[in-house]
Amino acid sequence: MFITFEGIEGSGKSTVMGLMAEELRLRGFDPVLTREPGGSGLGRSLRSILLDARTHGISGRAELYLFLADRAQHVAEVISPAQEAGQIILCDRYCDSTFAYQGYGRGLDPEQLRRVNDMATGGLMPDLTLLLDLPVPCGLERAGRRNKEAGTTVSEGRFDAESRNFHERVRQGYLAMAAEEPERFAVIDASQTAEDVMLQCLSAVEDSLRRRGRGLE
């Protein structure tokens, strides 16, 4: 099962994904944890360009194609092999980040984004997308505190530095996509504790599996 975690900056995706992985391991599973950008060898090099606050003057289209290069290699090197092995895949960001950030945020044409994304991924979409939603001011405050504590304010702060209006467009884009695809998306209130968010995510995973006649037990 291919599960993605999406949301604005500071929504807690990485933390919650780690907690879910621990729970899955307790149940006897061996989940694959990965992320975008940076889930492959090539992606780690691209991540340092895409997220560094010192990266200036990058156009919206150049940004898009760097993310797509990361994704194409990620699918080939990590996601597809894990699917073929029958593993549960937990991925921090995937194609919906492109639709939200470069589409709703940057204003690039959504149909073009879907076409080029399909080329990069071979049309591979998640089985379930967990959208961790919370108000933009809360998310940006969390992200700023996290980066300060981790010492990554510069190395991973480029998107945090975008305007509040940009992040509001991204959030509304996510919610619009979730409304369009309710079977794939589960919207989770990310203003709760990480443990409570994880439990709601786990419930969404179990619901999704039940619809497929499967379970986590």
N, C-alpha and C positions, 0 to 999 in steps of 0.2 A: 504494500500500500504506500502510495506516494502522498505525503502530507506536507503542506507548506504553511509557514507562519508569516503573516503579513501585518503591516501596521505602520503608523507614522513613527518618526524618531522618538525614542524613549518609551515605546509601548511595552517593552519587556519581553520581546520575542525570544532572545537568546536565553534569558533566565528561565522562562517557562518551558522552552524546548528542552533544556537540560533537566529540569524536574520531571518532565514527561518521560524522557529517556530512562531516568532512574526507575520510574514506576514500571515501565515496560520491561526493563531488565529483571525486576523483581518477579515479573510474571513469566519469565523464561524466554523473552525475546532478545534479539541482538540487533537493535536498531542502528541504522546508519545516520549519523549526524553530519550535516553539511550546510553550506551557506553560499549566498551570492552577495557581492562578488567575493571570490576567493576560495571556492570549493575545489579548485584544481591547481596544478602547478602554474599554469598560465594565469589563472585567475588571481593567484596571490600577487603576481607582479602587477596585474591590472588594478587590483584593489588599492595598492599604494598610490596609484595615479588618480583613481576615481574619487577616493574619499579624503585625500589630503587637502587641507584648507589652503595650502600654498599653490595648488593647481589653479592657475588663473587663465581666463580667456578661452576656456574650452566651450565650443558651441554645443547647442542642444543636440544636433545630429551627430557630432563627433562623440559626445557622451553616450548617446544611444548605441552607436556601433561598438564602442568599447564594452558596454554592458552585454551586448549580444555576442561578442567574441568570447567573453567570459562564460556566457550561458551555453554556447555551442560546445565548448570544450568540457564544461561541467557535465552536460548530458552524456557526452561520449565517454568521458573518463570515469564518472562516478555514478550518475543516476541510472543510466541504462544497465550497466553491469549489476547494480544492486537489485534492480527490478527483475532481471533475468535470474538472479539467485533467490528470489522470493522474499527479500528482506523488507522490513518496514523502513521507509526513508523519511527522516524529519529534516526539512530544509528551511533555513532562515532566509526568506525572500526567494522569489522566482519571477515568473513572467508578470504577475499582477503588479509588482513593484514598477516595472517598465510602464505598464498602462497608467498607473497612478502618478508616478513622478514625471516621466517624459511626456505622457499624454495629458492628463489633467493639470499637472504642475507646470510643465514647459509649454504646453499648447500644441504639441505635435499631433498630426492627424491620426486618430485612433485606428482607422482601417489600415493605413499604411503600417502602423505599429504592429497590428496583428499579423499582417502578411510577412513582415521581416522576422517577427518572432517565430512564426511557424517554420520559416526557412532555417532559423538557428536551432530549433528544437526538434524538427521533424514532426511538429504537431503535438508533441508530448505535453499533456496538461495534468495537473495534480488530481488525485482522486478526491481530496478534501483540502480546503483552504481555511485555516483558522485566522480570522481577522481580529486582532487585538485592538480594540477601539477605545480611545479616550480623548478628552479635549486637548487641543493643540498646546495651550499654555502649560498644562500638566506634563505633556510629553516632552516639550522642549526643556522644561526645568529638570526633569529626570535625566534627559540626555546630557545636558550640561554638567550636572553633578556626576554622572557616570564617567564622562570623559575626563573631568578634572581629577577624579579619584584614580583613574587608570592611567593618567598622563597622556591621553590621546586627543586632547582638545585640538591640536594642530593636525596630527597624522590621520585622524578619522572624523574631522569636524566640518568638512566642506558643506554637507547638506544641512547640518545644524545651523549654519550661518545664513541660510536662506531666509527670506522675509516670512513673517507670520502669515501673510496672505498666501504665499506659496504653499506652506504647510496646510493651511485651511483647504486649499484646492485639492491637495493630495488626499486629505482625510475625506472630503466629500466625494472624491473620485472612488475611493475604496468602498464607501457606503453605497454609491450608485451601482458599482459592479456586483456587490453582494446582493442588492435588490434584484438585479437582472438574472443572477444565477443562484437562487436560494438552495438548490440541491447540492451545489459544490461548496458554497461558503457557509461558515458558521461564525456569526458575529459575537464576540466575547467582550464583556465589560472589563477592560484592562485597568480600571481604577481600583480594583480590589487587590488583596494581597496576592503575591505570586503563587502561593499554594492554592488559593481559591480559584485563581485564573486557570491553573493547571488542571484542577479537578473538573472545571467546566469544559476545558479542551478535551480531556479524556472522555467525558460523557459524549461530546460531539463525535469523537472517533468511534466510540462504541455504537452510537446511533447510525453512523455511516456504514459500519461493518454489518450491522443487523439488516440494513436495507439490501445488502449484498448476500445475505444468508450466511454471514460469517460472525466470528466473535473474537474477543481477546483472551478468553479463558483457555 
